[in-house]
Amino acid sequence: METFLYFFLGIVVCRMFQTLFMAGRIALMFNTAEFHALKLLSRAEEHIWQARTMLDIAAEAAEDTEQIKIVRNEINSNHKKWQKETAKSLLEAYGPFKRMAHWDNWSGAMNHFELEALKQKRRRFKNDKQK
């Protein structure tokens, strides 16, 4: 009877370690997916800024500054709406993992992304140095 109890206890402990291991892997997978999603959004943000820069260059060449101001204001308004909706929809897509997100708005998301990107660069630099 005692051996059966030890056997059962061993199974319970083994399952507990497996569950902890899987939870860690899920968290790592979630963080990786979050990083790449934020990386993609930051690239989109860069393209928006490039379009704004090209608009400014075109504004210097053109004489119709009033029309350029109207277009610039419309772009800024649409861009702010896009940021809010994107952050909101990404958080909604997390579903039950929403609590794992380290941000709740666009600026928080981009700050988190920059921090994670710096951490990855440091790790790569440290690993390259050790080789």
N, C-alpha and C positions, 0 to 999 in steps of 0.2 A: 504493500500500500504506500509505503514511504517513497519507493522508487517512482511510482505513478505520480505522486505529488511533485517530485523533483522534475519529472518529465514534463508535466503540465506547466510548472513554473518556468522551465526552460523555454517552452513554446511561447508563453506570455512575454517573457523578456525579449526573446528573439523578435516577435511581432512588434514590440514597442520600439526596438532599435530600427527595424525596417520602416516603421511609420515615421520616426524622427528623420531618418535618412531621406525618405521620399519627400517629406515636408521641406527639408533643406534644398533638395533638387528642384522642387516646384518653385520655391522662393528665388533660387538662382535663375531659373528659366524665366520667371516673371520679370526679374530685374534686367535680364538681357533683352527681352522683348520690349520692355519699357524704354531702355536706352536707345535701341534702334528706331523705335517709333518717334522718340523725341529728336533723334538725329535727323530723321527724314523731315520732320516739321521744321527743324532749324535750317535745313537746306532750302526749304520752301520760303522761309523768312528771308534768307539771303537773296533769293531770286526777286522777291518783292522789293527789297532795298535796291537791287540793281536796276529794276524797272523805274523806281523813283529817281535814281541818279540819272538815268537816260532821259527821263522827263525833264529834269532840271537842265540838262545840257540842251535839250530841244527848246526849253523855255528861253535860254540865253540867245539862241539863234533866231527864234521867232519874235515878232513884235507884239503879238496878241497876248500880253501878260495876264489880262483879265480872264481869258478862257483857260489859260494854264493854271491859274489859281483855283478856278472852279473844278478842274479835273483833279488837281492835287488834293483839294479838300474831299472830293468824292472818293478818291483812292484811300486817303487816310481813314475816312469813315468806314469804308468797306473792310479795310485791313483790321481795324479794331473789332468790328463785328466778327470777322473771320477768326481772330485770336480767341475771343470769348467762346464762340461756338465750338471751335476745335478743341479747346481745353475741356469744355463741358462734355462733348461727345466722347473724347478719349477716356475721361473718368467714368462715364456711363458704360463704356465698353469693358471696363475692368470687372464689372459685375461683383462677385463676392470678394474679389481681391482689391476692391476700392480702398480699403483701409491700409493697404501696403504702399499706396502712392505717397510720395514725400512732398507733394505739392497739391494745390487746389485751384490755381489759376495759371494764366499763360506765363507771366513773369516768373512765378515760382517754378514752373516746369522748365523754362529755359535756364534758370539759375541752377536747378538740380542737374540738368543735362551738362552744363559747363563744369560743374563740380565733378560729376562722374567721368567726364572726358579727361579732366586733369588727373584724376586718380588712375585712370587706365594708362595715361602717358607716363606717370611716375612708375607704375608697375613695370611697364615695358622697358623704361630706362634702367630701372633697378635690375631687371632680369638680364638685359643686355650687358650691363656692367659686370654681373656675376659670371658671365660666360667667358 
